[in-house]
Amino acid sequence: MQHDEIIWQVIRHNHCSFMAKITTGNFCRNPYNVTGICNRSSCPLANSRYATIRDHDGIFYLYMKTIERAHMPNKLWERVKLPRNYEKALEIIDKHLMYWPKFLVHKTKQRLTKMTQMRIRMRKLALKTREKIMTTPRKEKKREARREEKAEKAAVLDKSIEKELLERLKRGVYGDIYNYPVKEYNKVLDMEGLQAASEDEDEEEPEIEYVEGYEELEEEDDMEDFGGLAIGEPQLDDYTVGVDEDDDDETIAVDRKRVRKDSALAQRKLEKDELGAKSRKKTRVLVEVEHEDTDKRQTVVQ
Amino acid sequence: MGGKRKKSDREGIIAGGEEDVHNNRKEDEKKKRGQQLLPSMIKNKEKRSAVHAKLKHQKKLEKHKKAKARDAAEKRALELGEEPPPKKIPHTIENTREFDETVCKPDDEELFAGNDADEFCSILKREHTPKILITTCRFNSTRGPAFISELLSVIPNAHYYKRGTYDLKKIVEYAKNKDFTSIIVVHSNRREPDAILIIGLPDGPTAHFKLSRLVLRKDIKNHGNPTGHKPELVLTNFTTRLGHRIGRLIQSLFPQDPNFHGRRVATFHNQRDFIFFRHHRYIFERKESKQGDSKGKKGRDTTEEKSSQEKVVARLQECGPRFTLKLINLQHGTFDTKGGEYEWVHKPEMDTSRRRFFL
């Protein structure tokens, strides 16, 4: 008891490493402090009889220090485990701190209350899902932004989209939507002879691309064809001439795939003619039945 | 000192016939020994920079010479009527992409079998029509609603539900009960959308994308307004198995029976692991060049490129938002960060090579 005053004067006037000064006041960072404020009566160093509550893993312990043990820092703090029940814990505090100064008892009980409230809240929060904030280093963010810009330039998007659409048009995915005048049609007929050779080649390639939907993945990877497994497969012609559109895509797709490999050549020849026909004349028989979607439109057109 | 002097001699700063011969001999000797004197090996900065400049100049001259020779050869060949020598293809990052063994091959049985049995097959085979649930992260931003309304216009049969504070797992269950086929969660950071989570249902994979470069419709010049027709889908450049899977995931968001009369196209173009999304309305036109005869209908024509005079071109009008996606991770099964199995996770150490891409 005699030393308390000296300790306090030394600490307060010179330097206490536990003290934290904030605009609103002085706080004590000492883990054994019961109120958290840097005060003559709240300083655990400057009071030889002191009590506090600390929590470890969700269990609260009452810590007490008395002057009798002041010379044995190792055994200075006496620890009592408090029960989970709030009222029982209060009773235990009362029992242990029976003849202690009112200030300490009051503050200890306050601290217990606060800590139980915090414990309840932490448990509730842990049940809810919290979003975890992940940070990426600045360097990576910038790198990504740079690469994205270059990728955008490398992918001349407008051109590639236009190219893709034109390819689809050529392949006949749109069927007969885009009508053309008869004059042109005649012209084309005239040119047909000249261009039979080149056009054959043209049509073979798309066929190959079609037929194995995945070859395109290497070149330009048009995914829509895989979608229904029905869109854009010329061989459907063979199967669906005169067949309803309500046929199962699955079976057709499966059959197509199996058969494709067997009689690829033969079918290709057939399709060449058919495709050739289709691309020119809408007046021919319902050849372009490739696509379930366009079928409905085309069966009307004869 | 003697060594230094010899070096300077070798560099041939002092140009002289003897020195050159001397240099050449010395350089040959060096090369025979297997060493090559790089400018970086010279410690003296002035000499080093001078040597470097000279080397660069030499290279430039050589390049110039080669280009001239090439042009001359081409010209000569054309004049003579022969085939010009083949043009060399410049190296691009796409050309020099690292070999990836997971690139899909055209005749991959395993791929087809996988496709038949994967989570999207039911939608892609048109057994179910896609129904999308769009929602946001918990504490939403101000820019969010605009983006979401645009998303709603792009994807047909999409519904927006406010997030509240429901757990994502509960939302997944709710959506399953209501027969949705996918969930899209738009996540925002600092009042701007910056991530998209696409969850396939009932037990589809979860793909987490980073969203960047978002441009809303109102910010695009001369934008068009999308109609309600079902859009066409263009997915290009998804080469590897992972890319293929992502492509099918995106495909399962859209209905499989596009309405070609609507002339709407939604494009997801993969370039170097960035998926660029664009939304256009298109029209085919016949473009007449020089000879102005037979002006066919300026409208939609299917005539192919018969002659060099008339060409069919597609014209695009952009409508709808524009953004880029980058895949962060792909998780098997519905959203479950703790217990889920990740099929692919992006790690920063994967970025070390500039020629390596995963989609």
Interface residues (C-beta under 8 A of the other chain):
Chain A: K128 T129 E131 E140 R143 E144 A145 R147 E148 K150 A151 E152 A154 A155 L157 D158 S160 I161 E162 E164 L165 L166 L169 K170 V173 Y174 G175 D176 I177 Y178 N179 Y180 P181 K183 E184 K187 V188 M191 Q195 E199 E212 G213 Y214 E215 E216 L217 E218 E220 D221 D222 M223 E224 F226 G227 G228 L229 I231 D249 E250 A253 V254 K257 K261 S279 E292 D293 T294
Chain B: T92 I93 E94 V103 C104 K105 P106 D107 D108 L111 F112 N115 D116 L124 K125 R126 C137 R138 D167 L168 K210 S212 R213 E232 L233 V234 L235 T236 N237 F238 T239 H244 G247 R248 I250 Q251 Q256 D257 P258 N259 F260 H261 V265 T267 H269 N270 Q271 R272 D273 F274 F276 R278 H280 Y282 F284 S294 G296 K297 R300 D301 T302 T303 E304 K306 S307 V312 V313 A314 R315 L316 T324 K326 P348 D351
